[in-house]
């Protein structure tokens, strides 16, 4: 796949992604890959990023609860990353230097995943 080329979204994929993100509880985070898997889109973490980027300003979908697999905020501080960090901190998530978050402490464990899915 060439640079700048995106995979076409499956019908309803963004809606499924948003439904998963809405389930992430306050004070918890999930990774892009985790959200993709929960939405039935395993291996399509980037599509989660595209979906979240497509949200309109003022959306109630808690996009700020989604971070990368390294446990970090992916957005640059001057392009949404600081806002994301502040929103997470307001929910009680401890954000360390460089936007690092302890997945061991704050990662959401969904009911689906705990049933072995």
Biopython code that builds the backbone (N, CA, C, O; Angstrom):
import numpy as np
from Bio.PDB.StructureBuilder import StructureBuilder

atoms = [
    (1, "UNK", "N", (0.860, -1.174, 0.000)),
    (1, "UNK", "CA", (0.000, 0.000, 0.000)),
    (1, "UNK", "C", (0.901, 1.230, 0.000)),
    (1, "UNK", "O", (1.819, 1.319, 0.815)),
    (2, "UNK", "N", (0.660, 2.158, -0.881)),
    (2, "UNK", "CA", (1.477, 3.357, -0.991)),
    (2, "UNK", "C", (1.219, 4.354, 0.124)),
    (2, "UNK", "O", (0.197, 4.297, 0.808)),
    (3, "UNK", "N", (2.161, 5.263, 0.293)),
    (3, "UNK", "CA", (2.015, 6.284, 1.315)),
    (3, "UNK", "C", (0.773, 7.139, 1.040)),
    (3, "UNK", "O", (0.535, 7.561, -0.092)),
    (4, "UNK", "N", (0.002, 7.383, 2.073)),
    (4, "UNK", "CA", (-1.175, 8.218, 1.943)),
    (4, "UNK", "C", (-2.410, 7.462, 1.460)),
    (4, "UNK", "O", (-3.500, 8.031, 1.406)),
    (5, "UNK", "N", (-2.250, 6.179, 1.105)),
    (5, "UNK", "CA", (-3.380, 5.380, 0.655)),
    (5, "UNK", "C", (-3.986, 4.685, 1.862)),
    (5, "UNK", "O", (-3.279, 4.063, 2.656)),
    (6, "UNK", "N", (-5.297, 4.796, 1.990)),
    (6, "UNK", "CA", (-5.988, 4.176, 3.115)),
    (6, "UNK", "C", (-6.820, 3.003, 2.622)),
    (6, "UNK", "O", (-7.354, 3.015, 1.513)),
    (7, "UNK", "N", (-6.916, 1.986, 3.480)),
    (7, "UNK", "CA", (-7.824, 0.885, 3.183)),
    (7, "UNK", "C", (-9.244, 1.405, 3.229)),
    (7, "UNK", "O", (-9.586, 2.235, 4.071)),
    (8, "UNK", "N", (-10.051, 0.924, 2.339)),
    (8, "UNK", "CA", (-11.454, 1.326, 2.333)),
    (8, "UNK", "C", (-12.128, 0.751, 3.579)),
    (8, "UNK", "O", (-11.939, -0.419, 3.912)),
    (9, "UNK", "N", (-12.902, 1.569, 4.252)),
    (9, "UNK", "CA", (-13.595, 1.133, 5.465)),
    (9, "UNK", "C", (-14.699, 0.156, 5.104)),
    (9, "UNK", "O", (-15.436, 0.350, 4.137)),
    (10, "UNK", "N", (-14.798, -0.900, 5.906)),
    (10, "UNK", "CA", (-15.907, -1.841, 5.740)),
    (10, "UNK", "C", (-17.197, -1.111, 6.089)),
    (10, "UNK", "O", (-17.188, -0.199, 6.915)),
    (11, "UNK", "N", (-18.308, -1.506, 5.467)),
    (11, "UNK", "CA", (-19.580, -0.847, 5.789)),
    (11, "UNK", "C", (-19.853, -0.905, 7.294)),
    (11, "UNK", "O", (-19.830, -1.972, 7.907)),
    (12, "UNK", "N", (-20.107, 0.256, 7.861)),
    (12, "UNK", "CA", (-20.408, 0.325, 9.285)),
    (12, "UNK", "C", (-19.197, 0.237, 10.194)),
    (12, "UNK", "O", (-19.350, 0.243, 11.416)),
    (13, "UNK", "N", (-17.988, 0.155, 9.629)),
    (13, "UNK", "CA", (-16.792, -0.010, 10.454)),
    (13, "UNK", "C", (-16.617, 1.155, 11.422)),
    (13, "UNK", "O", (-16.335, 0.938, 12.600)),
    (14, "UNK", "N", (-16.779, 2.371, 10.950)),
    (14, "UNK", "CA", (-16.608, 3.516, 11.837)),
    (14, "UNK", "C", (-17.647, 3.482, 12.951)),
    (14, "UNK", "O", (-17.333, 3.798, 14.098)),
    (15, "UNK", "N", (-18.877, 3.104, 12.626)),
    (15, "UNK", "CA", (-19.912, 3.007, 13.660)),
    (15, "UNK", "C", (-19.535, 1.968, 14.710)),
    (15, "UNK", "O", (-19.748, 2.186, 15.903)),
    (16, "UNK", "N", (-18.977, 0.840, 14.273)),
    (16, "UNK", "CA", (-18.546, -0.197, 15.226)),
    (16, "UNK", "C", (-17.393, 0.306, 16.085)),
    (16, "UNK", "O", (-17.341, 0.042, 17.286)),
    (17, "UNK", "N", (-16.476, 1.029, 15.465)),
    (17, "UNK", "CA", (-15.342, 1.596, 16.215)),
    (17, "UNK", "C", (-15.866, 2.567, 17.268)),
    (17, "UNK", "O", (-15.466, 2.498, 18.430)),
    (18, "UNK", "N", (-16.754, 3.466, 16.869)),
    (18, "UNK", "CA", (-17.284, 4.451, 17.815)),
    (18, "UNK", "C", (-18.043, 3.768, 18.950)),
    (18, "UNK", "O", (-17.979, 4.216, 20.095)),
    (19, "UNK", "N", (-18.760, 2.689, 18.641)),
    (19, "UNK", "CA", (-19.496, 1.961, 19.688)),
    (19, "UNK", "C", (-18.530, 1.369, 20.711)),
    (19, "UNK", "O", (-18.809, 1.393, 21.910)),
    (20, "UNK", "N", (-17.409, 0.844, 20.254)),
    (20, "UNK", "CA", (-16.408, 0.291, 21.175)),
    (20, "UNK", "C", (-15.808, 1.406, 22.019)),
    (20, "UNK", "O", (-15.689, 1.266, 23.236)),
    (21, "UNK", "N", (-15.431, 2.506, 21.387)),
    (21, "UNK", "CA", (-14.804, 3.610, 22.120)),
    (21, "UNK", "C", (-15.759, 4.153, 23.188)),
    (21, "UNK", "O", (-15.317, 4.543, 24.269)),
    (22, "UNK", "N", (-17.045, 4.182, 22.899)),
    (22, "UNK", "CA", (-18.025, 4.642, 23.897)),
    (22, "UNK", "C", (-18.077, 3.721, 25.118)),
    (22, "UNK", "O", (-18.475, 4.152, 26.200)),
    (23, "UNK", "N", (-17.679, 2.458, 24.952)),
    (23, "UNK", "CA", (-17.702, 1.503, 26.063)),
    (23, "UNK", "C", (-16.497, 1.623, 26.986)),
    (23, "UNK", "O", (-16.517, 1.082, 28.092)),
    (24, "UNK", "N", (-15.448, 2.319, 26.557)),
    (24, "UNK", "CA", (-14.259, 2.465, 27.411)),
    (24, "UNK", "C", (-14.655, 3.336, 28.594)),
    (24, "UNK", "O", (-15.059, 4.484, 28.409)),
    (25, "UNK", "N", (-14.543, 2.802, 29.813)),
    (25, "UNK", "CA", (-14.985, 3.575, 30.983)),
    (25, "UNK", "C", (-14.099, 4.789, 31.267)),
    (25, "UNK", "O", (-12.923, 4.830, 30.904)),
    (26, "UNK", "N", (-14.686, 5.740, 31.908)),
    (26, "UNK", "CA", (-13.960, 6.911, 32.404)),
    (26, "UNK", "C", (-12.802, 6.426, 33.270)),
    (26, "UNK", "O", (-12.967, 5.535, 34.103)),
    (27, "UNK", "N", (-11.633, 7.019, 33.064)),
    (27, "UNK", "CA", (-10.461, 6.645, 33.855)),
    (27, "UNK", "C", (-9.722, 5.429, 33.329)),
    (27, "UNK", "O", (-8.818, 4.923, 33.992)),
    (28, "UNK", "N", (-10.093, 4.951, 32.142)),
    (28, "UNK", "CA", (-9.429, 3.814, 31.510)),
    (28, "UNK", "C", (-9.031, 4.197, 30.097)),
    (28, "UNK", "O", (-9.570, 5.147, 29.528)),
    (29, "UNK", "N", (-8.083, 3.454, 29.531)),
    (29, "UNK", "CA", (-7.657, 3.663, 28.155)),
    (29, "UNK", "C", (-7.673, 2.324, 27.419)),
    (29, "UNK", "O", (-7.660, 1.260, 28.038)),
    (30, "UNK", "N", (-7.702, 2.396, 26.115)),
    (30, "UNK", "CA", (-7.578, 1.219, 25.259)),
    (30, "UNK", "C", (-6.629, 1.583, 24.128)),
    (30, "UNK", "O", (-6.487, 2.755, 23.779)),
    (31, "UNK", "N", (-5.989, 0.585, 23.564)),
    (31, "UNK", "CA", (-5.097, 0.843, 22.435)),
    (31, "UNK", "C", (-5.895, 0.819, 21.131)),
    (31, "UNK", "O", (-7.002, 0.283, 21.067)),
    (32, "UNK", "N", (-5.308, 1.408, 20.107)),
    (32, "UNK", "CA", (-5.943, 1.398, 18.787)),
    (32, "UNK", "C", (-6.209, -0.042, 18.346)),
    (32, "UNK", "O", (-7.285, -0.348, 17.832)),
    (33, "UNK", "N", (-5.230, -0.921, 18.547)),
    (33, "UNK", "CA", (-5.385, -2.320, 18.170)),
    (33, "UNK", "C", (-6.466, -3.021, 18.959)),
    (33, "UNK", "O", (-7.211, -3.837, 18.416)),
    (34, "UNK", "N", (-6.556, -2.709, 20.232)),
    (34, "UNK", "CA", (-7.586, -3.284, 21.084)),
    (34, "UNK", "C", (-8.977, -2.875, 20.591)),
    (34, "UNK", "O", (-9.882, -3.706, 20.501)),
    (35, "UNK", "N", (-9.135, -1.605, 20.276)),
    (35, "UNK", "CA", (-10.420, -1.116, 19.770)),
    (35, "UNK", "C", (-10.752, -1.808, 18.449)),
    (35, "UNK", "O", (-11.892, -2.219, 18.233)),
    (36, "UNK", "N", (-9.762, -1.937, 17.569)),
    (36, "UNK", "CA", (-9.992, -2.602, 16.288)),
    (36, "UNK", "C", (-10.475, -4.036, 16.510)),
    (36, "UNK", "O", (-11.446, -4.468, 15.890)),
    (37, "UNK", "N", (-9.804, -4.768, 17.385)),
    (37, "UNK", "CA", (-10.185, -6.155, 17.651)),
    (37, "UNK", "C", (-11.602, -6.235, 18.221)),
    (37, "UNK", "O", (-12.392, -7.090, 17.820)),
    (38, "UNK", "N", (-11.912, -5.350, 19.146)),
    (38, "UNK", "CA", (-13.248, -5.331, 19.755)),
    (38, "UNK", "C", (-14.328, -5.013, 18.721)),
    (38, "UNK", "O", (-15.470, -5.457, 18.846)),
    (39, "UNK", "N", (-13.958, -4.245, 17.705)),
    (39, "UNK", "CA", (-14.911, -3.852, 16.662)),
    (39, "UNK", "C", (-14.988, -4.885, 15.537)),
    (39, "UNK", "O", (-15.694, -4.678, 14.550)),
    (40, "UNK", "N", (-14.261, -6.000, 15.685)),
    (40, "UNK", "CA", (-14.259, -7.021, 14.645)),
    (40, "UNK", "C", (-13.365, -6.671, 13.480)),
    (40, "UNK", "O", (-13.570, -7.149, 12.364)),
    (41, "UNK", "N", (-12.362, -5.830, 13.738)),
    (41, "UNK", "CA", (-11.450, -5.359, 12.696)),
    (41, "UNK", "C", (-10.004, -5.637, 13.090)),
    (41, "UNK", "O", (-9.136, -4.781, 12.923)),
    (42, "UNK", "N", (-9.751, -6.820, 13.606)),
    (42, "UNK", "CA", (-8.411, -7.173, 14.085)),
    (42, "UNK", "C", (-7.353, -6.839, 13.040)),
    (42, "UNK", "O", (-7.532, -7.106, 11.851)),
    (43, "UNK", "N", (-6.259, -6.255, 13.494)),
    (43, "UNK", "CA", (-5.169, -5.897, 12.604)),
    (43, "UNK", "C", (-5.357, -4.575, 11.881)),
    (43, "UNK", "O", (-4.557, -4.218, 11.016)),
    (44, "UNK", "N", (-6.401, -3.856, 12.227)),
    (44, "UNK", "CA", (-6.680, -2.597, 11.515)),
    (44, "UNK", "C", (-6.652, -1.399, 12.455)),
    (44, "UNK", "O", (-7.542, -0.549, 12.428)),
    (45, "UNK", "N", (-5.625, -1.348, 13.277)),
    (45, "UNK", "CA", (-5.473, -0.262, 14.247)),
    (45, "UNK", "C", (-5.473, 1.108, 13.566)),
    (45, "UNK", "O", (-6.034, 2.065, 14.100)),
    (46, "UNK", "N", (-4.857, 1.204, 12.409)),
    (46, "UNK", "CA", (-4.820, 2.499, 11.713)),
    (46, "UNK", "C", (-6.219, 2.969, 11.343)),
    (46, "UNK", "O", (-6.502, 4.167, 11.353)),
    (47, "UNK", "N", (-7.089, 2.022, 11.018)),
    (47, "UNK", "CA", (-8.457, 2.403, 10.671)),
    (47, "UNK", "C", (-9.136, 3.048, 11.878)),
    (47, "UNK", "O", (-9.962, 3.947, 11.719)),
    (48, "UNK", "N", (-8.795, 2.596, 13.075)),
    (48, "UNK", "CA", (-9.332, 3.229, 14.281)),
    (48, "UNK", "C", (-8.858, 4.674, 14.346)),
    (48, "UNK", "O", (-9.639, 5.575, 14.652)),
    (49, "UNK", "N", (-7.596, 4.891, 14.062)),
    (49, "UNK", "CA", (-7.073, 6.255, 14.032)),
    (49, "UNK", "C", (-7.783, 7.117, 13.012)),
    (49, "UNK", "O", (-8.114, 8.269, 13.292)),
    (50, "UNK", "N", (-8.023, 6.567, 11.823)),
    (50, "UNK", "CA", (-8.732, 7.330, 10.791)),
    (50, "UNK", "C", (-10.143, 7.672, 11.256)),
    (50, "UNK", "O", (-10.617, 8.791, 11.058)),
    (51, "UNK", "N", (-10.813, 6.696, 11.878)),
    (51, "UNK", "CA", (-12.184, 6.918, 12.353)),
    (51, "UNK", "C", (-12.224, 8.010, 13.416)),
    (51, "UNK", "O", (-13.095, 8.879, 13.388)),
    (52, "UNK", "N", (-11.284, 7.964, 14.348)),
    (52, "UNK", "CA", (-11.270, 8.976, 15.405)),
    (52, "UNK", "C", (-10.938, 10.349, 14.842)),
    (52, "UNK", "O", (-11.481, 11.360, 15.290)),
    (53, "UNK", "N", (-10.051, 10.381, 13.865)),
    (53, "UNK", "CA", (-9.699, 11.656, 13.223)),
    (53, "UNK", "C", (-10.901, 12.254, 12.479)),
    (53, "UNK", "O", (-11.009, 13.472, 12.332)),
    (54, "UNK", "N", (-11.795, 11.385, 12.016)),
    (54, "UNK", "CA", (-12.966, 11.837, 11.256)),
    (54, "UNK", "C", (-14.097, 12.354, 12.147)),
    (54, "UNK", "O", (-15.083, 12.885, 11.637)),
    (55, "UNK", "N", (-13.971, 12.208, 13.460)),
    (55, "UNK", "CA", (-15.028, 12.687, 14.356)),
    (55, "UNK", "C", (-15.186, 14.198, 14.225)),
    (55, "UNK", "O", (-14.193, 14.917, 14.108)),
    (56, "UNK", "N", (-16.414, 14.680, 14.244)),
    (56, "UNK", "CA", (-16.612, 16.132, 14.190)),
    (56, "UNK", "C", (-16.230, 16.782, 15.515)),
    (56, "UNK", "O", (-16.301, 16.145, 16.566)),
    (57, "UNK", "N", (-15.837, 18.014, 15.467)),
    (57, "UNK", "CA", (-15.531, 18.772, 16.672)),
    (57, "UNK", "C", (-16.743, 18.742, 17.595)),
    (57, "UNK", "O", (-17.876, 18.939, 17.158)),
    (58, "UNK", "N", (-16.492, 18.496, 18.861)),
    (58, "UNK", "CA", (-17.579, 18.478, 19.827)),
    (58, "UNK", "C", (-18.262, 17.124, 19.967)),
    (58, "UNK", "O", (-19.248, 17.006, 20.695)),
    (59, "UNK", "N", (-17.763, 16.117, 19.294)),
    (59, "UNK", "CA", (-18.348, 14.780, 19.387)),
    (59, "UNK", "C", (-18.291, 14.279, 20.827)),
    (59, "UNK", "O", (-17.372, 14.611, 21.576)),
    (60, "UNK", "N", (-19.290, 13.471, 21.205)),
    (60, "UNK", "CA", (-19.318, 12.914, 22.563)),
    (60, "UNK", "C", (-18.568, 11.580, 22.643)),
    (60, "UNK", "O", (-18.446, 11.011, 23.728)),
    (61, "UNK", "N", (-18.070, 11.080, 21.526)),
    (61, "UNK", "CA", (-17.277, 9.853, 21.548)),
    (61, "UNK", "C", (-15.973, 10.173, 22.283)),
    (61, "UNK", "O", (-15.267, 11.103, 21.893)),
    (62, "UNK", "N", (-15.638, 9.420, 23.341)),
    (62, "UNK", "CA", (-14.446, 9.737, 24.149)),
    (62, "UNK", "C", (-13.139, 9.294, 23.472)),
    (62, "UNK", "O", (-12.446, 8.405, 23.968)),
    (63, "UNK", "N", (-12.819, 9.909, 22.358)),
    (63, "UNK", "CA", (-11.638, 9.607, 21.553)),
    (63, "UNK", "C", (-10.352, 9.662, 22.357)),
    (63, "UNK", "O", (-9.385, 8.964, 22.053)),
    (64, "UNK", "N", (-10.351, 10.494, 23.381)),
    (64, "UNK", "CA", (-9.124, 10.717, 24.148)),
    (64, "UNK", "C", (-8.698, 9.485, 24.944)),
    (64, "UNK", "O", (-7.578, 9.446, 25.456)),
    (65, "UNK", "N", (-9.554, 8.494, 25.057)),
    (65, "UNK", "CA", (-9.240, 7.281, 25.816)),
    (65, "UNK", "C", (-8.502, 6.237, 24.982)),
    (65, "UNK", "O", (-8.218, 5.145, 25.473)),
    (66, "UNK", "N", (-8.191, 6.556, 23.741)),
    (66, "UNK", "CA", (-7.502, 5.618, 22.859)),
    (66, "UNK", "C", (-6.058, 6.082, 22.667)),
    (66, "UNK", "O", (-5.793, 7.216, 22.269)),
    (67, "UNK", "N", (-5.126, 5.156, 22.968)),
    (67, "UNK", "CA", (-3.695, 5.466, 22.890)),
    (67, "UNK", "C", (-2.988, 4.367, 22.095)),
    (67, "UNK", "O", (-3.601, 3.370, 21.717)),
    (68, "UNK", "N", (-1.704, 4.561, 21.850)),
    (68, "UNK", "CA", (-0.994, 3.570, 21.043)),
    (68, "UNK", "C", (-0.564, 2.359, 21.880)),
    (68, "UNK", "O", (-0.677, 2.366, 23.105)),
    (69, "UNK", "N", (-0.076, 1.336, 21.204)),
    (69, "UNK", "CA", (0.262, 0.075, 21.865)),
    (69, "UNK", "C", (1.461, 0.185, 22.796)),
    (69, "UNK", "O", (1.686, -0.698, 23.624)),
    (70, "UNK", "N", (2.226, 1.255, 22.668)),
    (70, "UNK", "CA", (3.353, 1.487, 23.570)),
    (70, "UNK", "C", (2.908, 2.188, 24.853)),
    (70, "UNK", "O", (3.724, 2.462, 25.733)),
    (71, "UNK", "N", (1.604, 2.477, 24.953)),
    (71, "UNK", "CA", (1.089, 3.149, 26.140)),
    (71, "UNK", "C", (1.340, 4.639, 26.123)),
    (71, "UNK", "O", (1.548, 5.256, 27.168)),
    (72, "UNK", "N", (1.321, 5.215, 24.939)),
    (72, "UNK", "CA", (1.578, 6.651, 24.797)),
    (72, "UNK", "C", (0.484, 7.337, 23.983)),
    (72, "UNK", "O", (-0.177, 6.729, 23.142)),
    (73, "UNK", "N", (0.322, 8.615, 24.265)),
    (73, "UNK", "CA", (-0.537, 9.473, 23.445)),
    (73, "UNK", "C", (0.194, 9.645, 22.122)),
    (73, "UNK", "O", (1.370, 10.008, 22.105)),
    (74, "UNK", "N", (-0.489, 9.387, 21.017)),
    (74, "UNK", "CA", (0.154, 9.451, 19.697)),
    (74, "UNK", "C", (0.186, 10.849, 19.106)),
    (74, "UNK", "O", (1.085, 11.180, 18.333)),
    (75, "UNK", "N", (-0.788, 11.666, 19.466)),
    (75, "UNK", "CA", (-0.873, 13.007, 18.883)),
    (75, "UNK", "C", (0.226, 13.913, 19.415)),
    (75, "UNK", "O", (0.568, 13.840, 20.595)),
    (76, "UNK", "N", (0.787, 14.768, 18.558)),
    (76, "UNK", "CA", (1.768, 15.743, 19.032)),
    (76, "UNK", "C", (1.085, 16.714, 20.010)),
    (76, "UNK", "O", (-0.101, 17.004, 19.858)),
    (77, "UNK", "N", (1.817, 17.212, 21.003)),
    (77, "UNK", "CA", (1.222, 18.107, 21.999)),
    (77, "UNK", "C", (0.481, 19.299, 21.395)),
    (77, "UNK", "O", (-0.578, 19.682, 21.893)),
    (78, "UNK", "N", (1.025, 19.890, 20.329)),
    (78, "UNK", "CA", (0.403, 21.084, 19.740)),
    (78, "UNK", "C", (-0.682, 20.747, 18.723)),
    (78, "UNK", "O", (-1.236, 21.644, 18.087)),
    (79, "UNK", "N", (-0.991, 19.451, 18.565)),
    (79, "UNK", "CA", (-2.004, 19.049, 17.588)),
    (79, "UNK", "C", (-2.997, 18.057, 18.216)),
    (79, "UNK", "O", (-3.347, 17.044, 17.611)),
    (80, "UNK", "N", (-3.436, 18.369, 19.427)),
    (80, "UNK", "CA", (-4.431, 17.543, 20.096)),
    (80, "UNK", "C", (-3.897, 16.705, 21.232)),
    (80, "UNK", "O", (-4.663, 16.268, 22.091)),
    (81, "UNK", "N", (-2.600, 16.471, 21.254)),
    (81, "UNK", "CA", (-2.012, 15.623, 22.293)),
    (81, "UNK", "C", (-2.119, 16.207, 23.688)),
    (81, "UNK", "O", (-2.379, 15.477, 24.645)),
    (82, "UNK", "N", (-1.925, 17.507, 23.819)),
    (82, "UNK", "CA", (-2.044, 18.141, 25.138)),
    (82, "UNK", "C", (-3.487, 18.080, 25.623)),
    (82, "UNK", "O", (-3.739, 17.798, 26.794)),
    (83, "UNK", "N", (-4.432, 18.343, 24.726)),
    (83, "UNK", "CA", (-5.853, 18.242, 25.074)),
    (83, "UNK", "C", (-6.174, 16.817, 25.532)),
    (83, "UNK", "O", (-6.878, 16.621, 26.523)),
    (84, "UNK", "N", (-5.658, 15.831, 24.809)),
    (84, "UNK", "CA", (-5.899, 14.436, 25.176)),
    (84, "UNK", "C", (-5.333, 14.139, 26.566)),
    (84, "UNK", "O", (-6.003, 13.520, 27.392)),
    (85, "UNK", "N", (-4.127, 14.572, 26.817)),
    (85, "UNK", "CA", (-3.510, 14.340, 28.124)),
    (85, "UNK", "C", (-4.316, 15.004, 29.241)),
    (85, "UNK", "O", (-4.530, 14.403, 30.294)),
    (86, "UNK", "N", (-4.757, 16.227, 29.016)),
    (86, "UNK", "CA", (-5.531, 16.938, 30.040)),
    (86, "UNK", "C", (-6.873, 16.251, 30.305)),
    (86, "UNK", "O", (-7.314, 16.165, 31.451)),
    (87, "UNK", "N", (-7.516, 15.766, 29.246)),
    (87, "UNK", "CA", (-8.789, 15.052, 29.412)),
    (87, "UNK", "C", (-8.581, 13.769, 30.214)),
    (87, "UNK", "O", (-9.379, 13.445, 31.094)),
    (88, "UNK", "N", (-7.511, 13.043, 29.907)),
    (88, "UNK", "CA", (-7.233, 11.812, 30.637)),
    (88, "UNK", "C", (-6.926, 12.105, 32.103)),
    (88, "UNK", "O", (-7.424, 11.418, 32.994)),
    (89, "UNK", "N", (-6.111, 13.118, 32.348)),
    (89, "UNK", "CA", (-5.790, 13.478, 33.727)),
    (89, "UNK", "C", (-7.037, 13.887, 34.502)),
    (89, "UNK", "O", (-7.159, 13.572, 35.686)),
    (90, "UNK", "N", (-7.960, 14.580, 33.853)),
    (90, "UNK", "CA", (-9.207, 14.987, 34.509)),
    (90, "UNK", "C", (-10.047, 13.774, 34.912)),
    (90, "UNK", "O", (-10.881, 13.860, 35.814)),
    (91, "UNK", "N", (-9.819, 12.640, 34.233)),
    (91, "UNK", "CA", (-10.529, 11.404, 34.561)),
    (91, "UNK", "C", (-9.758, 10.534, 35.546)),
    (91, "UNK", "O", (-10.203, 9.438, 35.889)),
    (92, "UNK", "N", (-8.606, 11.017, 36.001)),
    (92, "UNK", "CA", (-7.824, 10.269, 36.978)),
    (92, "UNK", "C", (-6.745, 9.380, 36.392)),
    (92, "UNK", "O", (-6.117, 8.611, 37.120)),
    (93, "UNK", "N", (-6.519, 9.469, 35.087)),
    (93, "UNK", "CA", (-5.460, 8.689, 34.450)),
    (93, "UNK", "C", (-4.144, 9.434, 34.639)),
    (93, "UNK", "O", (-4.035, 10.617, 34.318)),
    (94, "UNK", "N", (-3.160, 8.734, 35.157)),
    (94, "UNK", "CA", (-1.849, 9.337, 35.380)),
    (94, "UNK", "C", (-1.076, 9.345, 34.059)),
    (94, "UNK", "O", (-0.826, 8.294, 33.469)),
    (95, "UNK", "N", (-0.704, 10.535, 33.607)),
    (95, "UNK", "CA", (0.034, 10.694, 32.354)),
    (95, "UNK", "C", (1.422, 11.195, 32.695)),
    (95, "UNK", "O", (1.589, 12.257, 33.295)),
    (96, "UNK", "N", (2.415, 10.411, 32.303)),
    (96, "UNK", "CA", (3.799, 10.752, 32.605)),
    (96, "UNK", "C", (4.423, 11.548, 31.459)),
    (96, "UNK", "O", (3.806, 11.744, 30.411)),
    (97, "UNK", "N", (5.635, 11.995, 31.674)),
    (97, "UNK", "CA", (6.389, 12.758, 30.681)),
    (97, "UNK", "C", (6.360, 12.035, 29.333)),
    (97, "UNK", "O", (6.537, 10.818, 29.268)),
    (98, "UNK", "N", (6.143, 12.775, 28.288)),
    (98, "UNK", "CA", (6.094, 12.200, 26.950)),
    (98, "UNK", "C", (4.762, 11.554, 26.617)),
    (98, "UNK", "O", (4.644, 10.852, 25.613)),
    (99, "UNK", "N", (3.751, 11.788, 27.459)),
    (99, "UNK", "CA", (2.432, 11.231, 27.194)),
    (99, "UNK", "C", (2.312, 9.750, 27.494)),
    (99, "UNK", "O", (1.438, 9.072, 26.955)),
    (100, "UNK", "N", (3.200, 9.239, 28.364)),
    (100, "UNK", "CA", (3.193, 7.812, 28.688)),
    (100, "UNK", "C", (2.146, 7.501, 29.751)),
    (100, "UNK", "O", (1.975, 8.251, 30.712)),
    (101, "UNK", "N", (1.447, 6.377, 29.562)),
    (101, "UNK", "CA", (0.402, 5.927, 30.474)),
    (101, "UNK", "C", (0.659, 4.457, 30.781)),
    (101, "UNK", "O", (0.983, 3.684, 29.879)),
    (102, "UNK", "N", (0.521, 4.071, 32.020)),
    (102, "UNK", "CA", (0.713, 2.677, 32.409)),
    (102, "UNK", "C", (-0.463, 1.837, 31.938)),
    (102, "UNK", "O", (-1.569, 1.947, 32.468)),
    (103, "UNK", "N", (-0.216, 0.991, 30.932)),
    (103, "UNK", "CA", (-1.273, 0.105, 30.458)),
    (103, "UNK", "C", (-1.629, -0.914, 31.541)),
    (103, "UNK", "O", (-2.790, -1.300, 31.669)),
    (104, "UNK", "N", (-0.653, -1.345, 32.308)),
    (104, "UNK", "CA", (-0.919, -2.296, 33.382)),
    (104, "UNK", "C", (-1.900, -1.760, 34.408)),
    (104, "UNK", "O", (-2.666, -2.513, 35.008)),
    (105, "UNK", "N", (-1.867, -0.480, 34.597)),
    (105, "UNK", "CA", (-2.734, 0.149, 35.604)),
    (105, "UNK", "C", (-4.037, 0.697, 35.031)),
    (105, "UNK", "O", (-5.074, 0.634, 35.691)),
    (106, "UNK", "N", (-4.000, 1.229, 33.823)),
    (106, "UNK", "CA", (-5.154, 1.962, 33.304)),
    (106, "UNK", "C", (-5.835, 1.337, 32.089)),
    (106, "UNK", "O", (-6.862, 1.846, 31.640)),
    (107, "UNK", "N", (-5.287, 0.240, 31.541)),
    (107, "UNK", "CA", (-5.910, -0.325, 30.345)),
    (107, "UNK", "C", (-7.247, -0.978, 30.677)),
    (107, "UNK", "O", (-7.376, -1.710, 31.658)),
    (108, "UNK", "N", (-8.223, -0.696, 29.845)),
    (108, "UNK", "CA", (-9.565, -1.256, 29.962)),
    (108, "UNK", "C", (-9.537, -2.741, 29.630)),
    (108, "UNK", "O", (-8.946, -3.159, 28.635)),
    (109, "UNK", "N", (-10.170, -3.509, 30.461)),
    (109, "UNK", "CA", (-10.350, -4.937, 30.205)),
    (109, "UNK", "C", (-11.832, -5.136, 29.908)),
    (109, "UNK", "O", (-12.655, -5.147, 30.824)),
    (110, "UNK", "N", (-12.167, -5.291, 28.652)),
    (110, "UNK", "CA", (-13.573, -5.408, 28.278)),
    (110, "UNK", "C", (-14.132, -6.771, 28.661)),
    (110, "UNK", "O", (-13.385, -7.735, 28.825)),
    (111, "UNK", "N", (-15.438, -6.840, 28.800)),
    (111, "UNK", "CA", (-16.104, -8.103, 29.103)),
    (111, "UNK", "C", (-15.866, -9.102, 27.977)),
    (111, "UNK", "O", (-15.726, -10.300, 28.226)),
    (112, "UNK", "N", (-15.818, -8.611, 26.736)),
    (112, "UNK", "CA", (-15.587, -9.488, 25.586)),
    (112, "UNK", "C", (-14.238, -10.148, 25.698)),
    (112, "UNK", "O", (-14.123, -11.360, 25.517)),
    (113, "UNK", "N", (-13.216, -9.374, 25.995)),
    (113, "UNK", "CA", (-11.853, -9.922, 26.096)),
    (113, "UNK", "C", (-11.714, -10.851, 27.280)),
    (113, "UNK", "O", (-11.002, -11.851, 27.188)),
    (114, "UNK", "N", (-12.372, -10.555, 28.399)),
    (114, "UNK", "CA", (-12.217, -11.407, 29.557)),
    (114, "UNK", "C", (-12.938, -12.742, 29.399)),
    (114, "UNK", "O", (-12.681, -13.678, 30.156)),
    (115, "UNK", "N", (-13.846, -12.837, 28.409)),
    (115, "UNK", "CA", (-14.505, -14.119, 28.101)),
    (115, "UNK", "C", (-13.672, -14.936, 27.132)),
    (115, "UNK", "O", (-14.064, -16.035, 26.739)),
    (116, "UNK", "N", (-12.507, -14.393, 26.742)),
    (116, "UNK", "CA", (-11.616, -15.127, 25.859)),
    (116, "UNK", "C", (-11.759, -14.795, 24.389)),
    (116, "UNK", "O", (-11.181, -15.489, 23.552)),
    (117, "UNK", "N", (-12.498, -13.773, 24.047)),
    (117, "UNK", "CA", (-12.650, -13.398, 22.632)),
    (117, "UNK", "C", (-11.519, -12.514, 22.196)),
    (117, "UNK", "O", (-11.473, -12.096, 21.040)),
]
sb = StructureBuilder()
sb.init_structure("model")
sb.init_model(0)
sb.init_chain("A")
sb.init_seg("    ")
for serial, (resi, resn, name, xyz) in enumerate(atoms, 1):
    if name == "N":
        sb.init_residue(resn, " ", resi, " ")
    sb.init_atom(name, np.array(xyz, "f"), 0.0, 1.0, " ", f" {name:<3s}", serial, name[0])
structure = sb.get_structure()
